[in-house]
């Protein structure tokens, strides 16, 4: 499979990676799409764009939790 940088419109078509969202992007997770409640979807997208080459997705989730972009879904 070819690798390429995606623009904003193409990003919404991507499936894969270990961070998954439910259909309306209100919850997300790495093990399933209901681990965390999404509080700021646009901030999450920007954070992933800015950090995708700098850290693993597991660390991104920890950081986004600390930043308040997501919260535990208990």
C-alpha positions, 0 to 999 in steps of 0.5 A: 500500500502506498503511503502519502500525506493526506489533506483534510478532506482525505483524512476523513476517509481514512480507516486504520490506525489504532485510534478508532471513533464511533460513527458520529465521532462522539467516542473513541479509543484504541481497544474499542470505539467507546473507551473515551468520550470526545470533548473536542474533535477538531483539537484531536484531529489537529493534535494527531496531525501535529504529532503523528510522526513524533509519538505512538498513538498510545502516548497521544491518547494519554496526552489528549486525556491530560489536555482535556480533548477526551475524557474517560467514558465510565 
